[in-house]
Amino acid sequence: MLFTGLLHALDPSAAAVTVTGSVFADAVEVLGLAAAAASRLFGPGPAWQFASSASGGLLLGPTRVANTS
């Protein structure tokens, strides 16, 4: 939902995104579309940098390991 809102903020005319059934795949799909929209709006830049900024570094970063002690 967060990335879909970002996509439509960057490109209000963006088409509806097809749901794949995988939450992670859907997030990556929408994030890629938002990166493309940002590139059209602000000029080219690395997609990974946009993804990192848009997700607060959480999408591309390591997951937390549960403390089992």
N, C-alpha and C positions, 0 to 999 in steps of 0.2 A: 504494500500500500504506500509506503514512504517513497519508494522509487517511482511508482506510477504517478504520484503527485508531482514529483520532481520532473518527470518526463513532460507532463502536461503544463507545468509552469514554464518550462523551456520551449515547448512547442505545443501551443494550444490546439493546433490542428492535427496532432498525432492521432493515428487510428487506434482502435481498440487492439489490445495485445491478446493473442491466443494463449489460453492457459494450457500448460503441458501436463499438469498433474504432479510435478515436482516443484516444491516451494523454492528450492535452491535454483533450479533451472529457470523458473519464472523470474526470480530476482535478477539473475545474471542477464537474462533476455532484456528485461526492462532497463536495467542499468546500462547495457550496451546501447539501447535506443536513446536513452537520456544522454549518454556520452556523445553520440552522433549529433543529437540536437544541440548540445552545448558547443560542439565543434563548428556547426553551421552558424551559431549565434555569435560566438566569441572568437572564432578562429581555431585552427588546428592545434591539438595538444595530445599528449600521450593518454590513451584510454585508461591505462592502469592508474594514472595520477588522478583522473576524474573519479574513477571507481573508489580509490582510497579516500579521497576527500568526501565524496557523497556518502560513503558508509562509515565515516569516522575511523577508517582503518580496520574495521571489524570484519568486513567481507574477505579481505585479502590477508588478514593476520591469522596467527595460530589460535586455535580454540583453547579455552581454559581447561586445564586438567583438574579433575576433582581431587581434593585432598582426602586420602583414605586413611590417614593416620589418626 
